[in-house]
Amino acid sequence: MAVPDSIGSLAWIPARRLAIGMFVAELDRPWTDTPLPDAGLLIESDAHLEALREHCREVLVDARLSDIRAVGQILAAASAGDDGPAAGAPTGNVPAGIEAGWRRRGSPARNDVRLPLGGRDRVRQIAGLLEDGRLPGGGPGSLAGASPAGGERLLQRWLSRIAGRPAVPARLAPGDRHDAGDPSAAAFRWPDPSTLGDSLPAIRPAFLRVAQDLSTVLAAPRQGRTLDVAAILAAADAVVSIVIACPDAGRWLAAVHSSRAGRWEPAIVDALLLAEFGRHLGMPRESLLELATIGLLADIGKSLLPRDLLEHPGVLNAVDFALVKQHVSIALDLLERAGGVPPNAMRGIAEHHERLDGTGYPAGLEGSAIGQFGRMAAIVDTYAALTTSRPYANALSAEDALAALLGWSGRLFCRELVERFVAMVGPFPVGSLVELSSGEVAAVVDRSPGAFMRPRLVVLTGPDKGPLRGDPTGERGPDEIYRGLRVRISRGLPAGAYGLQLRDYHLLAI
């Protein structure tokens, strides 16, 4: 049955007041930081309660998706706050429109999970500020209103202060400094990237070579062989070359080939994003190489874990979750045995699951104890996890994943770095799907620098999500109807939405 939206069913309540029968729509941290599935959770056992209370302070509960017997408890917990009766208090009145015995039918996909209030608007605001020539921000210590050069200086000084060490050194040619009179303002000025169309012919074979090499190299631990670090570093160097030439080309190729990729795909996506993040922050090539290496190797330890454990659709017990978290230590052990991984990359790998508030793993580091690369890797790893489909959960759109990161920033992730990452990716990155205000689904096939809110689109479906059709008179075909038309994007869509795969379309001479 359908439950009216007017009920106002969503409420944040303390984790200690949860009860069996409540449906948890969202956590106060990424689902991937917990032993819980990534698709919402109907609390059905004490094990569920224990996991939620151990890993969360408060959660978003949806009364419309909860068991009828828990609705009164939800209302009582939400109205009482943290000082009221526990969630096991007697059940109150049931909101009109919810019938006794009603339960949700299966867990909703992640793209249906509620996001921070105004999260999408905030993502678009940041992209809009970038188009206006300003950097994102909007709060104390943010980068709002700064010029690009001033923003780089502020970010470098801030990172230097929290890390307790000098900012990442940049090798600058004469005239490359944003402010030659201020040594602390040094940041590498990368040339503008080539256009996507011009870059693809050269970048495509390089990308496919990296993918082929990684499929062999990353399989080594499972096959009992030592990692070939030289091959990894060569792949990282190729990733950096792609990012320097045209970040959107790597993004496009990853999107096109993701549905037929092997176990290399998450690693190469992380490497591309981390190298692009470093480029965006004005880091030199040697730092981009270290960042790409982190992306390629951060989850290499998972190759020695049972696959059914990594793809488990339900709540992991404490022992299994502790084993999953060991993938960081396993990775470090593999890399130490192989040798040759740069120290900065090793530290970034060690810290990519640490969180600013100390709730991460494996060391539970807090605040300034987490290095710059670890902070960057944490953001990228979480974004990639949110936007990748898994056996037990669908993907979020880029726009919604960025909104979620903004909601967690300041407590779990560095706020300034999250804002810069949002500005880099934008709500509608190349290779993503979007829904138009008129209902059609389109692919983002290109975007100009400083125009992330006005990307170039290719329309894939009609308003009913069916095949494109011409006008009723038959005088104009779909291409003629949409060519050059200015449209409004309603929302971003997750990869594979409505069964659409970019590889099925001859876009940009794939």
C-alpha positions in Angstrom: 0.0 0.0 0.0 1.1 3.6 -0.5 1.6 5.7 2.6 0.8 9.5 2.2 3.9 11.7 2.1 2.1 14.2 4.3 2.8 12.1 7.4 6.2 13.5 7.9 7.7 10.1 8.7 11.5 10.9 8.8 13.1 11.6 12.2 16.7 11.6 13.5 16.8 9.7 16.8 19.6 8.7 19.2 20.9 5.2 18.4 20.4 4.1 22.0 16.6 4.6 21.5 16.3 2.3 18.5 14.0 -0.7 18.7 13.2 -3.7 16.7 10.8 -2.9 13.8 12.2 0.5 13.0 13.5 1.1 9.5 16.9 3.0 9.4 17.1 5.1 6.2 20.4 6.8 6.9 23.3 6.8 9.3 25.4 9.6 10.7 28.3 8.1 8.8 28.9 6.2 5.6 27.3 2.7 5.6 30.7 1.4 4.5 32.2 2.4 7.8 29.9 -0.1 9.6 29.1 -3.8 9.3 25.7 -2.9 8.0 24.4 -3.3 4.4 24.4 -0.3 2.2 20.7 -0.2 1.4 18.8 0.8 4.5 18.0 -1.6 7.3 14.8 -2.9 8.9 15.9 -3.7 12.5 14.9 -7.3 13.1 17.3 -8.6 15.8 19.4 -7.6 18.8 22.5 -8.0 16.5 21.2 -5.2 14.4 20.6 -3.0 17.4 24.1 -3.7 18.8 25.8 -2.9 15.5 23.9 0.4 15.2 24.5 1.5 18.7 28.2 0.6 18.5 28.9 2.6 15.3 26.4 5.4 15.3 25.3 8.2 17.6 22.0 8.9 15.8 20.2 7.6 12.8 17.4 8.7 10.4 14.4 6.5 10.9 11.5 6.3 8.5 8.1 5.5 10.1 6.5 4.7 6.7 9.0 1.9 6.2 8.9 0.6 9.7 6.8 -2.1 11.3 3.5 -0.7 12.5 4.3 -1.8 16.1 7.3 0.5 16.2 5.7 3.7 14.8 4.6 4.9 18.3 8.1 4.3 19.6 9.6 6.3 16.8 7.3 9.3 17.5 8.1 9.1 21.3 11.9 8.9 20.7 11.8 11.7 18.1 9.7 14.1 20.3 11.5 13.3 23.5 15.0 13.9 22.1 18.0 12.5 24.1 16.4 13.1 27.5 13.0 11.5 26.9 11.9 7.9 27.4 13.8 5.1 25.8 12.7 3.6 22.5 11.1 0.7 24.4 8.5 2.9 26.0 4.8 2.1 25.4 3.6 2.6 21.9 1.8 5.9 21.2 -0.8 6.7 18.6 -0.2 5.6 15.0 -0.3 8.3 12.3 -3.3 8.3 10.1 -2.7 6.5 6.8 -0.5 3.7 8.2 -2.5 0.5 8.6 -1.8 -2.2 11.2 0.4 -5.0 9.9 1.9 -2.9 7.1 5.7 -3.5 6.4 7.9 -2.4 3.6 8.6 -4.9 0.9 12.3 -5.3 0.7 15.1 -2.8 1.3 15.1 0.3 -1.0 18.2 1.0 -3.1 20.7 3.5 -2.0 19.5 6.0 -4.5 16.2 6.1 -2.5 17.9 6.8 0.8 17.3 10.3 2.2 20.2 12.8 2.0 21.1 15.8 4.1 18.5 18.6 3.9 19.5 20.9 1.0 22.5 18.6 0.1 21.9 18.7 -3.7 21.4 22.5 -3.6 24.7 22.8 -1.8 26.5 20.8 -4.4 25.0 22.9 -7.2 25.8 26.1 -5.3 29.5 25.0 -5.1 29.6 24.3 -8.8 27.9 27.6 -9.4 30.5 29.5 -7.4 33.2 27.8 -9.5 31.5 29.0 -12.7 31.5 32.5 -11.2 35.3 32.3 -10.7 35.0 31.8 -6.9 35.9 28.8 -4.8 33.3 26.9 -2.7 32.6 27.6 1.0 30.0 29.3 3.1 31.1 29.0 6.7 33.9 29.8 9.2 37.3 28.8 7.8 35.9 28.0 4.3 37.1 29.3 1.0 34.0 31.3 0.0 34.7 34.4 -2.1 38.4 33.7 -2.5 40.0 34.0 -5.9 41.5 30.7 -7.2 45.0 31.8 -6.4 44.0 33.0 -2.9 42.1 29.8 -2.3 45.2 27.7 -3.1 47.3 29.7 -0.7 44.7 29.3 2.1 44.3 25.6 1.5 48.1 25.0 1.5 48.6 27.0 4.7 45.7 25.2 6.4 46.9 21.8 5.5 50.4 22.7 6.6 49.1 23.8 10.0 47.0 20.7 10.7 49.7 18.3 9.6 52.4 20.0 11.6 54.8 19.8 8.6 55.5 21.9 5.6 53.0 21.9 2.7 53.6 19.5 -0.1 56.6 21.0 -2.0 56.1 22.1 -5.6 58.8 22.4 -8.2 58.0 25.6 -9.9 59.4 27.2 -13.0 59.8 31.0 -13.0 56.5 32.7 -13.1 54.5 29.6 -12.0 53.9 30.8 -8.4 50.6 32.3 -7.6 52.4 34.8 -5.5 56.2 34.9 -6.0 56.6 37.1 -3.0 55.1 34.5 -0.6 57.1 31.2 -0.4 54.3 29.5 1.5 51.9 30.2 -1.3 53.7 27.8 -3.7 51.4 25.6 -5.7 52.0 24.0 -9.1 50.1 25.6 -11.9 49.1 22.9 -14.4 48.2 23.9 -17.9 44.6 23.7 -19.0 43.7 20.2 -20.1 43.1 19.3 -23.7 39.5 18.9 -24.9 37.9 15.5 -24.4 37.4 14.9 -28.1 41.1 15.7 -28.9 42.4 13.6 -26.0 40.5 10.4 -26.4 42.3 8.9 -29.4 45.6 9.0 -27.5 44.3 8.3 -24.1 42.1 5.4 -24.9 44.9 2.9 -25.7 46.9 4.0 -22.7 43.8 3.5 -20.5 43.2 0.1 -21.8 46.8 -0.9 -21.3 46.6 0.2 -17.7 43.4 -1.8 -17.2 45.0 -4.9 -18.8 48.2 -4.7 -16.8 46.3 -4.1 -13.5 44.1 -7.2 -14.1 47.3 -9.3 -14.0 49.3 -7.4 -11.3 46.5 -7.0 -8.8 45.7 -10.8 -9.0 49.2 -11.7 -7.7 48.5 -11.9 -4.0 45.5 -14.3 -4.4 47.7 -16.4 -6.7 50.5 -16.6 -4.1 52.8 -14.3 -6.0 54.7 -11.2 -4.8 53.3 -7.9 -6.0 55.2 -6.4 -8.9 55.6 -2.9 -7.5 57.5 -1.6 -10.6 54.5 -2.5 -12.7 52.2 -0.8 -10.2 54.3 2.4 -10.3 54.3 2.3 -14.1 50.5 2.0 -14.1 50.3 4.9 -11.7 52.5 7.0 -13.9 50.2 6.2 -16.9 47.2 7.3 -14.8 48.9 10.6 -13.9 49.7 11.2 -17.6 46.0 10.7 -18.4 44.9 13.1 -15.6 47.4 15.7 -16.6 46.3 15.6 -20.3 42.5 15.5 -19.7 40.9 14.3 -16.4 37.5 14.0 -18.1 38.9 11.6 -20.6 39.9 9.1 -17.9 36.5 9.7 -16.2 34.7 9.0 -19.5 36.6 5.8 -20.2 36.1 4.5 -16.7 32.4 5.1 -17.0 32.2 3.4 -20.4 34.2 0.3 -19.5 33.0 -0.1 -15.9 30.2 -2.6 -16.6 32.6 -5.0 -18.3 35.6 -4.4 -16.0 37.2 -6.9 -13.7 38.5 -6.4 -10.2 40.7 -3.6 -11.4 37.9 -1.1 -12.0 37.5 0.3 -8.4 41.3 0.6 -8.2 41.7 2.6 -11.4 38.8 4.8 -10.6 40.3 5.6 -7.2 43.7 6.3 -8.8 42.2 8.6 -11.4 40.2 10.5 -8.8 43.1 10.9 -6.4 45.5 12.0 -9.1 42.9 14.5 -10.3 42.4 15.7 -6.8 46.1 16.4 -6.4 46.1 18.2 -9.8 43.1 20.3 -8.7 45.0 21.3 -5.5 48.1 22.3 -7.4 50.4 19.4 -6.4 53.5 18.5 -8.5 53.8 15.3 -10.6 55.7 13.4 -7.9 52.8 13.9 -5.5 50.2 12.9 -8.2 52.2 9.7 -8.7 52.0 8.9 -4.9 48.3 9.6 -4.9 47.6 7.4 -7.9 49.7 4.6 -6.2 47.4 5.0 -3.1 44.4 4.6 -5.3 45.7 1.5 -7.0 46.8 -0.3 -3.8 44.6 0.9 -1.0 42.3 -2.1 -1.2 44.8 -4.7 -2.4 44.4 -6.5 1.0 40.8 -7.4 0.1 42.2 -9.7 -2.5 43.1 -12.2 0.3 39.7 -12.0 2.0 36.8 -14.4 1.1 34.7 -12.9 -1.7 31.4 -14.0 -0.1 32.5 -12.0 3.0 33.0 -8.8 0.9 29.7 -9.3 -0.9 27.7 -10.3 2.2 24.2 -8.8 1.7 23.3 -8.6 5.4 24.8 -7.3 8.7 28.2 -8.7 9.4 28.8 -10.2 12.8 31.6 -8.6 14.9 34.2 -11.3 13.9 33.5 -10.9 10.2 33.6 -7.1 10.3 36.8 -7.2 12.3 38.3 -9.4 9.5 37.1 -7.0 6.8 38.8 -4.1 8.6 42.0 -6.1 8.5 42.3 -5.5 4.8 44.4 -2.4 5.6 46.9 -4.2 7.6 47.0 -7.0 5.1 47.8 -4.5 2.3 50.6 -2.9 4.3 52.1 -6.3 5.0 52.0 -7.2 1.3 53.5 -3.9 0.3 56.3 -4.1 2.9 57.2 -7.5 1.7 57.3 -6.4 -1.9 59.2 -3.1 -1.1 59.6 -0.1 -3.3 56.3 1.7 -2.5 56.9 5.4 -1.7 56.6 6.2 2.1 53.9 8.9 1.5 51.9 6.4 -0.5 52.2 3.8 2.3 51.0 6.3 4.9 48.0 7.3 2.7 47.1 3.6 2.3 47.4 3.1 6.1 45.1 6.1 6.8 42.4 5.9 4.0 39.8 4.5 6.5 40.7 6.9 9.4 38.1 9.6 10.3 38.7 13.0 11.9 36.6 12.1 15.0 38.6 9.0 15.7 35.9 6.5 14.7 37.9 5.1 11.7 40.3 2.2 11.6 42.8 0.6 11.9 44.5 3.0 14.4 41.5 5.2 15.4 43.5 8.3 14.5 42.0 11.7 15.2 42.3 15.2 13.7 45.9 16.3 12.8 47.2 12.8 13.3 45.8 11.9 9.9 48.1 13.1 7.1 47.0 15.1 4.0 47.1 12.1 1.6 45.1 10.0 4.2 42.4 12.7 4.3 42.2 12.9 0.5 42.1 9.1 0.2 39.3 8.9 2.7 37.1 11.3 0.7 37.9 9.6 -2.6 37.4 6.1 -1.3 34.0 6.9 0.2 32.8 8.7 -2.9 33.8 5.8 -5.1 32.1 3.3 -2.8 28.9 5.4 -2.9 28.8 5.7 -6.7 29.6 2.0 -7.4 27.0 -0.7 -7.6 27.5 -3.7 -5.3 25.8 -7.1 -5.1 23.8 -5.8 -2.1 23.2 -2.2 -3.0 22.7 0.1 -6.0 24.9 3.1 -6.7 24.2 6.7 -5.8 24.4 9.4 -8.4 27.5 11.6 -8.3 25.3 14.5 -7.1 23.9 12.6 -4.2 27.2 11.1 -3.2 28.8 14.6 -3.1 25.8 15.8 -1.0 26.4 12.9 1.5 30.1 13.8 1.8 29.2 17.5 2.5 26.8 16.2 5.2 29.6 14.3 6.9 32.3 16.9 6.4 33.7 18.7 9.5 33.2 15.6 11.6 34.4 12.6 9.6 36.1 14.3 6.7 38.1 17.6 6.2 35.5 20.2 5.3 37.8 22.3 3.1 39.0 19.2 1.2 35.4 18.0 0.7 34.4 21.3 -0.7 37.4 21.3 -3.1 36.5 17.7 -4.1 32.9 18.7 -4.8 34.1 21.7 -6.9 36.4 19.3 -8.9 33.8 16.6 -9.6 30.7 18.8 -10.0 27.2 17.4 -9.8 27.1 16.2 -13.4 30.5 14.7 -14.3 31.4 13.4 -17.7 30.2 9.8 -18.1 27.2 10.3 -15.8 23.5 10.0 -16.5 21.0 12.8 -15.8 17.3 13.2 -15.9 15.9 16.3 -17.7 13.0 18.3 -16.3 10.9 17.0 -19.2 11.6 13.4 -18.3 14.3 12.3 -20.8 17.5 10.6 -19.7 20.7 12.0 -21.1 24.4 11.2 -20.9 27.0 13.9 -20.0 29.5 13.6 -22.8 31.5 16.8 -22.3 31.8 20.0 -20.3 33.8 23.1 -20.6 36.1 24.4 -17.8 34.1 26.7 -15.5 30.8 25.5 -17.0 30.0 22.3 -14.9 26.4 23.3 -14.6 26.0 23.5 -18.3 27.5 20.3 -19.7 27.0 18.9 -23.2 24.4 16.2 -23.3 23.3 13.4 -25.6 19.7 12.4 -25.0 19.2 8.6 -24.7 15.5 8.1 -23.9 12.1 9.7 -24.4 10.2 11.3 -21.5 8.7 7.9 -20.7 12.2 6.4 -20.4 11.4 4.5 -23.6 13.1 4.8 -27.1 13.5 8.2 -28.6 10.9 9.1 -31.2 10.5 11.9 -33.7 7.6 14.3 -33.7 4.1 13.0 -34.5 4.2 14.4 -38.1 7.3 12.4 -38.9 9.0 15.5 -40.3 11.7 15.6 -37.7 13.6 12.7 -36.2 14.9 12.6 -32.6 18.3 14.0 -33.6 16.7 17.0 -35.2 14.4 17.6 -32.2 17.2 17.7 -29.6 20.2 19.0 -31.5 21.3 22.3 -30.0 18.3 22.5 -27.7 18.9 24.1 -24.3 17.4 22.0 -21.5 17.3 21.9 -17.7 18.7 19.1 -15.7 16.4 17.9 -13.0 18.7 15.5 -11.1 21.7 13.3 -11.5 21.2 9.6 -11.9 23.3 6.6 -10.7 25.3 4.5 -13.2 23.1 2.0 -15.0 19.8 3.8 -14.2 16.9 2.4 -16.2 19.2 -0.3 -17.5 21.2 2.2 -19.6 24.9 1.4 -20.3 27.1 3.9 -22.1 28.9 1.1 -23.9 25.7 0.5 -25.9 25.9 3.9 -27.5 28.4 5.2 -30.0 29.2 8.4 -28.1 32.4 10.2 -28.7 33.6 7.3 -30.8 33.8 5.0 -27.9 
